[in-house]
Amino acid sequence: MEPGVYGLSAKATLGPAETARLAGLAEDLGYRSWWCGDHVVLPSPRVPESPMAPEDPILDPLVHLTYVAALTERIELGTGIVILPQRNPLVLAKQAASLDVLSGGRLLLGVAGGYLEPELAALGVPMSERGSRTDEYIDVLRALWNDPAPVAFHGEHVSFDNLDANPRPVTPGGPRVVVGGHSPAAFRRAVARGHGWFGTGSSPDALAEHLRGLARAADQVERPAHLGQLEINFMQVDLVEVTATAAHRYAALGVTRLTVYPLPLDDADDVARFLERHAALPRE
């Protein structure tokens, strides 16, 4: 099990100096992945289902990760997640390939369908189409990264002929796609289309329940052989501190990357101390 850190593209830790300090510290402490979330816009006033207040700042994940890529050498760079149906998949394919090239193949492209209706609607995505768009857009990304030129694609939401996009990613097959979410559809999408799954919960018991959902999905959809074994990425929320006992259990449950979430903390000094405390968590 590898340690990761999440959420430092928002709130008190999004500035250039703070990002440089914390990214270097995380890499020096042995964190193996750095993750950030995605919201293009937020409803104002806040609605109950919104995870953030409208005045809370959050950077674009691909811009943020490009900056972190220039500051680091080894740490993997993960979107946890990009709300895929509200992104143009051709533009995202170019952005992800560019970041993969500039980072030397360190990008983990986490995606999900989203759930915040005001944000999706403002970006022209009906809630009823978010699942079908997410599935199709993953296929578009892979076509543009891998298919021989000229590339063609004909789906329900995207259709084109005689295109190519270079540079192609340096990662063979393109960046690893990590599918987020806890719904039956998200579990099926992770099994059928993702190298990995990204989930959240308050405890190892919550993860165990999600794993049962993934197991049910594996009985319902076929997993392509080229994706390999499904990687399990998990972030503990609600309780800020992760204990050694919990870390042992996460490892026993088969977690590939255990991601800690230092927010909400007041400033970068608090986050640095949090990272130092959690760097020593057990990894097996």
C-alpha positions in Angstrom: 0.0 0.0 0.0 1.4 3.4 -1.0 0.6 6.7 0.8 -0.9 9.6 -1.1 -2.1 13.1 -0.2 -5.3 14.8 -1.4 -6.8 18.2 -1.6 -3.9 20.7 -1.6 -5.3 22.6 -4.6 -7.9 24.3 -2.5 -8.4 26.7 0.3 -5.4 27.7 2.4 -2.9 25.6 0.4 -3.5 26.7 -3.2 -0.9 29.5 -3.5 2.4 29.0 -5.4 4.7 29.2 -2.4 2.5 26.9 -0.3 2.2 24.4 -3.2 6.0 24.4 -3.8 6.7 23.8 -0.1 4.1 21.1 0.5 4.8 19.2 -2.8 8.5 19.1 -2.0 7.8 18.0 1.5 5.4 15.3 0.4 7.9 13.8 -2.0 10.7 14.0 0.5 8.5 12.2 3.1 7.8 9.3 0.8 4.3 10.1 -0.4 3.8 8.4 -3.7 0.8 10.3 -5.1 -0.6 13.8 -5.0 -4.4 14.1 -5.8 -6.7 17.0 -6.3 -10.4 17.5 -7.0 -12.5 19.4 -9.5 -15.3 22.0 -9.6 -15.6 24.4 -12.4 -18.4 26.4 -10.7 -20.3 26.0 -7.5 -23.9 27.0 -6.8 -24.4 30.3 -4.9 -26.0 30.3 -2.4 -24.7 26.9 -1.4 -27.1 23.9 -1.8 -27.2 21.0 0.6 -25.5 18.5 -1.8 -22.6 20.9 -2.6 -19.3 19.8 -0.9 -18.0 23.3 -0.8 -19.2 26.8 -0.2 -19.2 29.0 -3.4 -16.5 31.3 -1.9 -14.1 28.4 -1.3 -11.3 28.5 -3.9 -10.3 25.4 -5.8 -7.8 25.4 -8.7 -8.4 23.6 -12.0 -6.9 20.2 -11.4 -4.9 19.8 -14.6 -3.4 23.3 -14.3 -2.5 22.6 -10.6 -1.0 19.3 -11.4 1.1 20.7 -14.2 2.6 23.2 -11.7 3.2 20.3 -9.2 4.8 18.3 -12.0 7.4 21.0 -12.5 8.2 21.1 -8.8 8.6 17.3 -8.3 10.4 14.4 -9.9 8.8 11.1 -8.7 5.4 11.6 -7.1 2.3 10.4 -9.2 -0.1 13.2 -10.1 -3.8 12.2 -9.7 -7.1 13.9 -10.5 -9.5 12.7 -7.8 -11.6 13.3 -9.8 -12.3 15.2 -13.0 -16.0 15.6 -13.6 -15.8 14.0 -17.0 -19.2 14.7 -18.6 -18.7 18.5 -18.2 -15.3 18.4 -20.1 -14.9 18.3 -23.8 -13.2 14.9 -24.3 -11.0 15.9 -27.2 -9.7 18.9 -25.3 -9.2 16.7 -22.2 -7.3 14.1 -24.2 -4.9 16.8 -25.4 -4.5 18.2 -21.9 -3.9 14.8 -20.3 -1.5 13.7 -22.9 0.4 17.0 -22.5 0.7 16.6 -18.8 1.7 13.0 -19.2 4.5 14.0 -21.5 5.7 16.9 -19.3 5.6 14.8 -16.1 7.4 11.8 -17.6 4.3 9.6 -17.4 3.2 10.3 -13.9 -0.4 11.2 -14.5 -3.3 9.2 -13.0 -6.5 10.5 -14.6 -9.3 10.0 -12.1 -12.8 10.6 -13.6 -16.4 10.4 -12.5 -19.8 11.4 -13.6 -20.5 14.1 -11.1 -23.6 14.7 -9.0 -24.0 18.5 -8.5 -26.9 19.3 -10.8 -26.5 23.1 -10.9 -22.8 22.8 -12.0 -23.6 20.2 -14.6 -26.6 22.2 -16.0 -24.5 25.4 -16.2 -22.0 23.5 -18.4 -24.8 22.1 -20.6 -24.9 18.5 -19.3 -28.3 17.0 -18.5 -28.2 14.9 -15.3 -29.8 12.1 -17.3 -26.8 12.0 -19.7 -23.9 12.1 -17.2 -23.4 8.4 -17.1 -23.6 7.7 -20.8 -21.3 10.7 -21.5 -18.8 9.5 -18.9 -18.6 6.0 -20.4 -18.3 7.4 -23.9 -15.8 10.1 -23.1 -13.4 7.5 -21.6 -13.6 5.6 -24.9 -12.9 8.8 -26.8 -9.8 9.5 -24.7 -8.4 6.1 -25.3 -9.1 6.3 -29.0 -7.2 9.6 -29.3 -4.3 8.2 -27.3 -4.0 4.8 -28.9 -5.7 4.4 -32.3 -3.6 4.6 -35.4 -4.2 7.8 -37.4 -6.5 8.9 -38.8 -8.7 8.4 -35.8 -12.4 8.1 -36.1 -15.1 7.8 -33.4 -18.9 7.6 -33.7 -20.9 7.5 -30.5 -24.1 8.9 -29.0 -22.5 12.2 -27.9 -19.2 12.4 -29.9 -18.6 11.8 -33.6 -15.6 12.6 -35.7 -13.5 11.2 -38.6 -10.0 11.7 -39.9 -8.4 13.3 -36.8 -5.2 12.9 -34.9 -3.8 14.5 -31.8 -0.1 14.6 -31.0 2.0 14.2 -28.9 0.6 10.9 -27.8 1.1 10.1 -24.1 4.4 8.7 -23.1 2.6 6.2 -20.8 1.9 3.1 -22.9 -1.8 3.0 -23.6 -2.3 6.4 -22.2 -2.5 7.6 -18.6 -4.0 5.2 -16.1 -7.7 5.9 -15.8 -9.1 5.8 -12.3 -12.9 5.7 -11.9 -14.5 7.4 -8.9 -17.8 6.9 -7.2 -19.9 4.6 -5.0 -23.0 3.9 -7.1 -23.6 0.5 -8.8 -23.0 2.3 -12.2 -19.7 3.7 -10.9 -18.6 0.3 -9.7 -19.5 -1.3 -13.1 -17.6 1.6 -14.9 -14.5 1.0 -12.8 -14.5 -2.7 -13.5 -15.2 -2.3 -17.2 -13.2 0.8 -18.1 -10.8 1.7 -15.3 -7.3 0.7 -14.3 -8.4 1.6 -10.8 -11.2 2.8 -8.6 -11.2 5.9 -6.3 -13.5 5.9 -3.3 -14.0 7.7 0.0 -15.4 6.8 3.4 -15.0 7.3 7.1 -13.5 4.0 8.0 -12.2 0.6 6.8 -15.8 -0.7 7.3 -17.0 1.8 4.7 -14.3 0.6 2.3 -15.3 -3.0 2.9 -18.9 -2.2 1.8 -17.6 -0.5 -1.3 -15.5 -3.5 -2.1 -18.6 -5.7 -1.9 -20.2 -3.4 -4.5 -17.2 -3.8 -6.8 -17.4 -7.5 -6.4 -21.0 -7.5 -7.4 -20.1 -5.3 -10.4 -17.4 -7.8 -11.4 -20.1 -10.5 -11.7 -22.2 -8.2 -14.0 -19.7 -6.8 -16.5 -16.6 -8.1 -18.2 -13.2 -6.7 -17.3 -10.8 -6.3 -20.3 -7.6 -8.2 -19.8 -5.5 -5.2 -20.8 -6.6 -3.2 -17.8 -5.0 -5.8 -15.4 -6.0 -6.1 -11.8 -8.3 -3.3 -10.5 -6.3 -0.9 -8.3 -8.0 0.3 -5.1 -7.5 4.0 -4.2 -9.2 5.2 -1.0 -9.4 8.4 1.0 -10.6 8.5 4.5 -12.9 11.4 5.2 -14.8 12.8 8.2 -12.0 11.8 10.6 -8.9 13.9 9.8 -6.4 11.6 11.4 -5.7 8.1 10.1 -4.5 5.7 12.8 -2.0 2.9 12.5 -4.7 0.4 13.2 -6.8 1.7 10.4 -3.9 1.8 8.0 -3.1 -1.9 8.7 -6.7 -2.8 8.0 -6.8 -0.7 4.8 -3.7 -2.6 3.6 -5.3 -6.0 4.5 -8.4 -5.0 2.4 -6.1 -4.6 -0.6 -5.8 -0.8 -0.9 -3.2 0.2 -3.6 -3.0 3.8 -2.6 -4.2 5.2 0.8 -4.8 8.9 0.4 -4.9 11.2 3.4 -6.8 14.5 3.5 -5.2 17.3 5.5 -8.1 19.7 5.1 -9.8 21.5 6.7 -6.7 22.8 8.4 -6.0 26.5 8.9 -2.7 27.0 7.1 0.2 25.4 5.4 2.1 24.9 8.7 -0.7 22.7 10.0 -0.8 20.8 6.8 3.0 20.2 6.9 2.7 18.8 10.4 -0.2 16.6 9.3 1.9 15.2 6.5 4.9 14.6 8.8 2.7 12.7 11.2 1.1 10.5 8.6 4.2 9.7 6.6 5.0 7.0 9.2 1.7 5.1 8.8 2.1 1.4 8.2 2.0 0.3 4.5 1.1 -3.3 4.9 
